Structure formats: C-alpha cells, structure tokens
Amino acid sequence: MLAAGLTVACSASNSATEGGAPPAKDAPPAGTPVTRAAAATAGTTGIGDPYFPGDGNGGYDVGHYSLTLAYEPKSKHLSGTAAIDAKAVQDLSQFNLDLHGFTVSSVNVNGAPARFQRKGDELTVFTNLKDKAAFKVAVAYAGTPDPVRESPNLGSYGFIPTADGSFVTSEPNGAKTWFPGNDHPADKATFDFRLTVPAGVTAIANGELAGAPQTKDGKTTFVWRETNPMTTYLATMTTGKFAVRTGVSKSGIPVYAATDPRFNGILNNLYEQSSKITDYWATVFGPYPFKSTGGVVDDYAAGYALENQTKPIYGGFEPDPGIIAHELAHQWFGNSLSIRRWRDLWLNEGFATYAEWLWSEHSGHGTAQQSFNDAYAGATDEIWKYPPGETRPNDLFNASVYVRGGMTLHALRLAIGDADFFALIKKWAADNRYGNVTTDQFIALAEKISGKQLDGLFDAWLFKPAKPSKPSAG
C-alpha cells in the first residue's frame, strides 16, 4: 500500500464496524454456548495474531475460494455464493468464517445443510470433521456491502460502492466486507471469481480471464482465475466503466491495464510503465512470481494505491513511476512472500519503499544512497521513536514502517556489500516463494549469506526507539 504522492500510508485500527445479519433460523437455540459440542474441538475465533485477535480463524486451512457473485451498482446489491475448499487441522465440532454484514441464507458442508450462527463479524458453522479431513463449505449470502470505516488518515477500505461499480481494496482486514473466509495473511489460497454485472460494466479480479466475458439478458459474466496462492486482503472485485489494454511485456509476461474514463489519457502510460517495471524487477528480485501483471486506475478518490495481486489499483490519481515501482515490487514482497503476522509489516512496506529508491537509481533520478540520505535527514522524531520491526496494531501504516524500513535495507546493503545484498534479496524471494515469512527468518538468511553477525544492525534500525548512527557509504 502507498499513499498517493507520499512514501507512507497512514494508520489503520484493528477493528471493523460492528454489523451482520441476525442469527439464522437453523442456528442453535438461544443461549446455547457455541462451544457446546466440545471446547477442545471448536476452531478458534482468531488465527492467533495478538495484534488482531479477531482476524482469521483456527482449526482449518483454506486451499481455494470459488466466488460466484453478482453486483448491481445502482442498488449497491451484492449476492451469490462463496464455495471454500479447506482442510481441518484438528477434530472440528465447529469453525468460524469472517464475514461483515449481509444476510446468510444457507450454509452447506460437503453438500449437506449445516447449522450456523452469526455474532458480529463471525459466522460460526456447526459440523463434525476429523483432523486432516478435506471439506467444502458453501455460503449463500446477499446484501449491501459495508466497508470498514477507519480514521480520517486511511479512510474506508474493503468493498466500497462507487457511482458506476465498486472499488475494492481490503488491506488489512477488509475482505470480510464482501466474502466469507479466513481473513488473515497467514492463510493463503487460490481463487476463482465468477462475477456478473450489468452489460457495459467491466468486472476486474485477480489472475487471468478464463475465456471471453459472456453477455446474456443484459448481464455480463467475467470469469477470473488466480492459480497462485493469495492472501485474502489482496483479492479484488473492482467494477465500473473501464478502458482496457492487454498485451505482453518485452520479456513475455501478459499485461492487463485498465483506466476509468476520467483517466483514459494515461492508459498507455500505465500499460507501458507496468510492463517495463515488472520486467526490470525480475532482473533484480528474480523471476516474476505470477502469470500476469498490470494495473488499474479508478476514479474513486481513495488517495492511496494497493498492491492487489497481479493488478495493483490506484485510487483516483495518476500514479508516477515511483508509485508503480512500489506496488509492483510488492508482487514479490508482500504478495508472493506474505507476512505470517502483522507485526512484521516492514517486510512488505520497507522492501517496497527501498524498491522505489532502486528504481530511482535505475532510471537516473538519484541513487539509492541519495534517497537514503534524504530520508535520514528528513525523518521526524516520531519515526525514530517508532521501531518498525514491531508494528503497532493501531498504527500499522506509520511512516516508520515504510521509510525506516527502507533505510534498514540500505544500511544492510552498506554493511554486507552489493554482491551479498542482491544475492540475499533474490534468495529471500526464491526460498519463500508463495509462502509466509518473519523478520527472524530474514535476519537469519542475511547472516548466513554475509557470514556476518548482524544483530546490532537490525536491533538499531528495527527495534530501538532511537535514531541510529548514520552508516558510512564506503
């Protein structure tokens, strides 16, 4: 994520607006504890992230989401079914899905109706599953999406209705505003999207189109498929009037670029910059991890960009090359390599910020050392008081996570030298492709490749609430 025209995004809190449909008619009787079957076999209501204790769920791993959804922009009505393929990781008498709002009409587990109950943003499903059992849950639901409404700095996120469709950016925990799931980056899955909208409206999701859109009875259905693992917050269902350009980059990567009519004059530039920058990052970070690249510019004035997998989205502004470089670097760092817990967000944003400096160096607009010098000189006391190695749950997108995170990588580069630094970055991306990562893993790999003890460097730049000494440029 990146705020337009800035090198930081602003704060987000860790709770969504309360909402949700009343308990279904086939829920347990009023007053029945949801853990009645056996507390030991109830999947937890959180995935175990202490910063966001209500996000995600325990007891199962999702392998695949198949979302069959219809959206009507005029009425702002979303309806359909989410079919989820998962595997139990314990004996389960019940499990939870994250879902904010909507009326749930039915839940099936392995094709049979299941009892369920709503409470806040939790959809509890009562079942009887053995450890390691594969299962499919299908949830039919409908209603008006209600995005997460946060501080004035971040604004709203999730499924945001717009005049001609929807603007969908879900970081950190807004996926639950449009589909039920395990809404935490620790549980990645593949996705299919079957999206139906009024004829003349384009529906954009992650991955690649599985055939040409089909129009019937005034409705058009778009089928998108993301076959590589993806965190829920990177999923999108952006709809509206768009001009589209497709093709392949010079290295052969398929490219999909789309702009709202207000921004049609920049469609070719978006396409060309996204192509060129993706190809360059593949030489720096290693092979591109996905099957297509590109970007979307919508007219919703979000004031930020988000690295939606395969299709970064820019909310209401023309992105400059630095912002495009930032979001496309995330395809490696944040998307292919995803954090296990939100405390390690600098592994996403610090890397993407440093990528901006590398792009500036590559394009002849100032070296990474000059960008570091400017950042070090211009950093406020608040940045030095905020150690980015442990992000704060009520201030995830602090400037320190971006700028001091980026400075950490440059300090590391100076300490271990270019050869080891760029070998480290490529190996980090290759070894953890499509997986989840932690800061401790990165430090261990940096020490292994460099042969140096780096605790002091990382402690000063990531974990101490003080200004580190400026390292020598050599």
C-alpha positions in Angstrom: 0.0 0.0 0.0 1.2 3.5 -0.7 -0.5 6.9 -0.1 -0.6 9.0 -3.3 2.3 11.4 -3.6 3.8 10.1 -0.4 6.2 7.4 0.7 3.9 6.4 3.5 0.3 5.2 4.1 -1.5 6.2 7.2 -2.8 4.5 10.3 -5.5 1.8 10.4 -7.1 0.4 13.6 -7.7 -3.3 14.3 -11.5 -3.4 14.4 -14.3 -3.2 11.9 -17.6 -1.5 12.4 -20.0 -3.9 14.1 -22.6 -5.4 11.8 -24.1 -8.6 10.5 -27.3 -10.4 9.9 -29.3 -11.8 12.9 -28.8 -15.5 13.7 -30.2 -17.8 11.1 -33.4 -19.8 11.8 -31.4 -23.0 11.9 -28.9 -21.8 14.5 -28.7 -23.4 17.9 -31.4 -22.4 20.4 -30.9 -19.0 22.1 -28.5 -19.2 25.0 -26.7 -22.3 23.7 -22.9 -21.8 24.0 -21.2 -22.1 20.6 -18.6 -24.4 22.2 -21.3 -26.8 23.5 -20.2 -29.8 21.3 -16.7 -29.8 22.8 -14.5 -26.9 23.6 -11.4 -28.9 22.6 -12.7 -29.4 19.1 -14.0 -25.9 18.4 -11.9 -23.9 15.9 -10.8 -20.7 17.4 -12.4 -17.3 16.5 -8.9 -15.9 15.7 -5.9 -17.2 13.8 -3.6 -16.4 16.7 -2.3 -13.0 15.8 -2.1 -11.0 19.0 -2.3 -7.7 17.2 -5.6 -8.6 15.5 -7.1 -11.3 17.8 -10.4 -11.3 16.0 -9.0 -11.8 12.5 -8.8 -15.1 10.8 -9.8 -18.4 12.4 -8.3 -21.5 13.7 -8.9 -25.2 13.1 -8.6 -25.3 9.3 -6.5 -24.2 6.3 -8.2 -22.8 3.2 -6.9 -24.2 -0.1 -9.3 -22.5 -2.6 -12.1 -19.9 -2.8 -14.6 -20.0 -5.6 -16.7 -16.8 -5.6 -19.8 -16.7 -7.7 -21.1 -13.1 -7.2 -23.5 -10.7 -8.9 -23.3 -7.0 -8.3 -25.8 -4.3 -9.2 -24.2 -0.8 -9.0 -27.5 1.1 -9.0 -28.9 -0.7 -5.9 -25.4 -1.5 -4.5 -26.7 -5.1 -4.0 -24.2 -8.0 -3.9 -25.4 -11.6 -3.9 -24.0 -15.0 -4.5 -22.2 -18.0 -3.1 -18.7 -18.5 -1.7 -17.5 -22.1 -2.0 -14.4 -22.8 0.1 -12.2 -25.8 -0.1 -10.4 -26.4 3.1 -8.7 -29.0 5.3 -9.2 -29.5 9.0 -6.1 -29.3 11.2 -7.9 -30.7 14.3 -11.1 -32.5 15.1 -13.8 -29.9 14.5 -17.2 -29.6 16.0 -17.5 -26.1 14.7 -15.4 -23.5 12.8 -15.7 -19.8 12.0 -15.6 -17.7 8.9 -15.0 -13.9 8.9 -18.0 -12.0 7.4 -19.1 -8.5 8.0 -22.8 -7.7 7.3 -25.0 -9.5 4.7 -27.8 -11.9 5.3 -26.7 -15.5 5.1 -29.5 -17.7 3.6 -27.7 -21.1 3.8 -24.5 -22.9 4.7 -23.6 -26.3 3.3 -20.7 -28.5 4.4 -19.8 -31.3 1.9 -23.1 -30.8 0.2 -25.3 -31.1 3.3 -27.1 -28.3 5.1 -25.2 -27.2 8.2 -26.4 -25.2 11.3 -24.8 -21.8 11.6 -24.9 -18.7 13.8 -23.9 -15.1 13.4 -22.3 -12.9 16.0 -20.6 -9.6 14.9 -18.2 -10.4 12.2 -18.1 -14.2 13.0 -20.1 -16.8 11.0 -19.9 -20.0 13.1 -20.6 -23.3 11.3 -21.5 -26.4 13.3 -20.2 -29.6 11.9 -18.3 -32.8 12.7 -15.0 -33.1 10.9 -12.0 -35.2 11.7 -8.4 -33.9 11.8 -6.8 -33.7 8.3 -10.2 -34.1 6.6 -10.7 -32.2 3.4 -14.1 -30.4 3.2 -16.0 -27.9 1.2 -18.3 -25.2 2.7 -20.7 -23.2 0.6 -22.2 -20.0 1.9 -25.1 -18.2 0.1 -25.4 -14.6 1.1 -26.7 -11.2 -0.1 -26.9 -7.6 1.0 -25.3 -4.2 0.6 -21.5 -4.2 1.3 -20.4 -2.1 4.2 -16.8 -1.1 4.0 -14.6 -0.7 7.1 -14.7 2.9 8.1 -11.5 4.0 9.8 -9.5 7.0 10.8 -9.5 10.1 8.5 -6.0 9.2 7.6 -6.7 5.8 6.0 -10.4 6.4 5.2 -12.5 3.4 4.2 -11.4 0.1 2.8 -12.9 -3.2 1.8 -15.8 -3.3 -0.8 -16.6 0.4 -1.5 -19.6 1.0 -3.8 -18.9 3.7 -6.4 -21.2 5.6 -8.8 -20.5 3.1 -11.6 -19.4 0.0 -9.7 -17.1 -0.8 -6.9 -13.5 0.0 -5.7 -12.2 -3.0 -3.7 -9.0 -2.7 -1.6 -9.0 -4.9 1.5 -5.8 -4.4 3.4 -5.6 -5.1 6.3 -8.8 -6.9 7.1 -11.5 -5.8 4.7 -12.0 -9.0 2.6 -14.8 -9.9 5.1 -16.8 -7.0 3.8 -17.5 -8.9 0.6 -16.9 -12.6 1.1 -16.7 -15.1 4.0 -13.3 -16.5 4.6 -10.2 -16.8 6.8 -9.3 -13.2 6.6 -5.7 -13.1 7.7 -2.5 -13.2 5.5 -1.3 -16.4 7.3 -3.9 -18.5 5.4 -3.2 -18.1 1.6 -5.3 -19.8 -1.1 -6.0 -19.9 -4.8 -9.1 -18.1 -6.1 -11.8 -18.4 -8.9 -14.1 -15.4 -9.5 -17.3 -15.7 -11.5 -18.6 -12.1 -11.5 -21.8 -10.9 -13.1 -22.5 -7.2 -13.7 -24.8 -5.2 -15.9 -23.8 -5.2 -19.6 -21.4 -2.4 -20.3 -19.7 -2.7 -16.9 -16.3 -4.4 -16.5 -15.6 -6.7 -13.6 -11.8 -6.9 -12.7 -10.4 -9.5 -10.4 -7.0 -11.2 -9.8 -5.2 -13.5 -12.1 -6.3 -14.0 -15.7 -9.5 -14.2 -17.6 -10.7 -17.8 -18.3 -12.2 -17.1 -21.7 -14.1 -14.1 -23.1 -16.8 -12.4 -21.0 -20.3 -13.7 -21.8 -23.3 -11.4 -22.1 -26.9 -12.6 -21.7 -30.2 -10.9 -20.8 -28.4 -7.6 -20.1 -25.8 -9.1 -17.8 -22.2 -9.9 -18.5 -20.2 -12.5 -16.6 -16.4 -12.3 -16.2 -14.5 -15.4 -15.0 -11.1 -14.7 -13.5 -8.7 -17.3 -12.1 -5.8 -16.8 -9.7 -3.9 -20.1 -9.6 -1.1 -18.9 -7.3 -1.7 -18.6 -3.5 -3.0 -15.2 -2.4 -3.9 -13.6 0.9 -7.5 -12.5 1.3 -6.7 -8.8 1.6 -5.2 -8.8 -2.0 -8.4 -10.1 -3.6 -10.4 -7.6 -5.6 -13.7 -7.3 -7.4 -13.3 -3.8 -8.9 -16.2 -3.0 -11.2 -17.2 0.0 -13.4 -16.6 1.6 -16.8 -13.1 0.9 -17.9 -10.9 1.2 -20.9 -8.7 -1.8 -21.2 -5.4 -2.6 -22.9 -3.8 -6.0 -22.9 -0.6 -7.5 -24.4 2.7 -8.9 -23.2 5.8 -7.2 -21.8 9.2 -7.5 -23.6 10.1 -10.5 -21.5 6.8 -12.2 -22.4 4.7 -11.5 -19.3 1.0 -10.9 -20.0 -0.1 -7.4 -19.1 -3.6 -6.1 -18.3 -4.1 -2.3 -17.7 -7.4 -0.6 -17.1 -8.5 3.0 -16.5 -11.7 4.8 -15.6 -12.8 7.1 -18.4 -11.6 10.1 -16.4 -8.1 8.7 -16.7 -8.2 7.2 -20.3 -5.4 9.5 -21.3 -2.9 7.6 -19.2 -3.9 4.1 -20.2 -1.0 3.6 -22.5 1.5 5.0 -20.0 0.1 2.8 -17.2 0.4 -0.2 -19.5 4.0 0.6 -20.6 5.3 1.6 -17.2 3.8 -1.5 -15.6 5.3 -3.7 -18.3 8.8 -2.1 -18.1 9.0 -2.0 -14.3 7.8 -5.6 -13.9 10.5 -6.8 -16.4 13.2 -4.8 -14.5 12.2 -6.1 -11.1 12.5 -9.7 -12.5 16.2 -9.0 -13.1 16.7 -7.6 -9.5 14.4 -9.8 -7.4 14.3 -13.0 -9.5 11.6 -14.4 -11.8 8.2 -12.7 -11.7 6.1 -14.9 -9.4 2.7 -14.6 -11.2 1.2 -15.3 -14.6 0.3 -11.6 -15.4 1.0 -8.1 -14.4 -0.6 -4.7 -14.9 -2.6 -2.1 -13.0 -6.0 -0.4 -12.6 -6.7 3.3 -12.1 -10.3 4.0 -10.8 -11.9 7.4 -10.2 -12.6 6.7 -6.5 -10.6 9.2 -4.6 -9.0 6.8 -2.1 -5.8 8.7 -2.0 -3.8 5.5 -1.9 -2.7 2.6 -4.0 -2.9 -1.1 -3.1 -0.9 -4.0 -4.5 -3.8 -6.2 -5.3 -2.2 -9.4 -6.6 -1.4 -9.2 -10.4 -3.3 -5.9 -10.6 -2.3 -3.0 -8.3 -5.0 -0.4 -8.0 -4.6 3.4 -7.9 -7.4 5.2 -6.2 -8.3 8.5 -8.0 -4.9 9.7 -9.2 -2.3 9.2 -11.9 0.5 7.1 -10.5 4.0 8.2 -11.1 6.7 5.6 -11.9 7.9 5.5 -8.3 4.4 4.5 -7.0 4.1 1.9 -9.8 7.6 0.6 -8.9 6.4 0.4 -5.2 3.3 -1.6 -5.9 4.9 -3.9 -8.4 7.7 -4.7 -6.0 5.0 -5.9 -3.6 4.2 -8.6 -6.1 7.4 -10.2 -4.8 7.5 -8.8 -1.3 4.0 -8.9 0.3 2.2 -11.0 -2.3 4.4 -13.9 -3.2 6.2 -13.6 0.2 3.5 -12.8 2.7 3.9 -11.9 6.4 2.8 -14.5 8.9 1.8 -11.9 11.5 1.1 -8.1 11.1 4.0 -7.2 13.4 6.3 -7.9 10.5 4.7 -5.5 8.0 8.0 -3.7 7.4 8.9 -6.8 5.3 6.3 -5.6 2.9 6.5 -1.9 3.1 10.2 -1.4 3.8 11.1 -3.6 0.8 8.7 -1.7 -1.5 10.0 1.6 -0.3 13.5 0.5 -1.0 12.4 -0.6 -4.4 11.3 3.0 -5.1 14.9 4.1 -4.4 16.3 1.3 -6.6 14.0 2.4 -9.4 15.1 6.0 -9.0 18.7 4.8 -9.3 18.0 2.7 -12.3 16.1 5.4 -14.1 18.7 8.1 -13.5 16.8 10.2 -10.9 19.1 9.9 -8.0 21.0 7.0 -6.4 19.7 4.8 -3.5 22.3 6.4 -1.4 20.9 9.9 -2.1 17.4 8.7 -1.3 18.7 7.2 1.9 20.5 10.5 2.8 17.3 12.5 2.1 15.2 10.1 4.2 17.7 10.1 7.1 18.0 13.9 7.1 14.2 14.4 6.8 12.9 11.8 9.2 10.9 13.2 12.1 11.4 12.3 15.8 8.3 10.3 15.5 9.9 7.9 13.0 12.9 7.4 15.3 10.5 6.7 18.3 8.6 4.1 16.3 10.7 0.9 15.7 9.3 -0.6 12.6 10.3 -4.2 13.5 7.2 -4.4 15.6 4.4 -2.5 14.0 1.6 -1.2 16.2 -1.8 -2.6 15.6 -3.5 0.8 15.8 -0.9 2.4 13.6 0.2 -0.2 11.0 0.9 2.2 8.2 3.2 4.6 10.0 5.9 6.4 8.1 8.5 4.5 10.1 7.3 1.1 8.7 8.0 2.5 5.2 10.9 4.9 5.4 12.8 3.5 8.4 12.1 0.0 6.9 13.7 1.1 3.6 16.6 2.7 5.5 17.2 -0.6 7.3 17.7 -2.3 3.9 20.1 0.3 2.7 22.1 0.1 6.0 22.2 -3.7 5.5 23.4 -3.2 1.9 26.2 -1.0 3.1 27.2 -3.4 5.8 27.4 -6.6 3.6 28.2 -5.2 0.2 26.2 -5.2 -3.1 27.1 -8.7 -4.1 25.8 -10.3 -0.9 22.9 -7.9 -0.6 21.4 -8.6 -4.0 22.1 -12.3 -3.7 20.2 -12.2 -0.4 17.2 -10.4 -1.9 16.9 -13.0 -4.8 17.4 -16.0 -2.4 14.8 -14.5 0.0 12.3 -14.3 -2.8 13.1 -17.7 -4.2 13.3 -19.7 -1.0 9.9 -18.3 0.3 8.0 -18.1 -3.0 4.2 -18.3 -2.3 4.9 -18.7 1.5 4.8 -16.8 4.7 7.8 -15.1 6.3 9.0 -13.5 9.5 11.7 -10.9 10.4 13.7 -13.6 12.3 13.9 -15.6 9.1 15.2 -12.6 7.1 17.8 -11.8 9.7 19.0 -15.4 9.8 19.3 -15.6 6.0 21.2 -12.2 5.9 23.7 -13.6 8.4 24.1 -16.9 6.6 24.8 -15.2 3.2 27.0 -12.5 4.5 28.8 -14.6 7.1 28.4 -11.6 9.5 26.8 -11.2 12.9 24.1 -8.6 12.3 22.1 -8.4 15.5 23.4 -4.9 16.3 22.4 -3.5 12.9 18.9 -4.9 13.0 18.4 -4.0 16.6 19.4 -0.4 15.9 17.3 0.0 12.8 14.2 -2.2 13.6 13.8 -2.5 17.3 15.2 0.5 19.2 13.1 3.7 19.7 16.1 5.9 18.9 17.9 7.3 15.9 20.7 5.0 14.7 24.1 6.4 13.7 24.3 7.1 10.0 26.3 4.3 8.3 29.3 5.1 6.1 28.7 4.9 2.4 32.2 3.5 2.0 
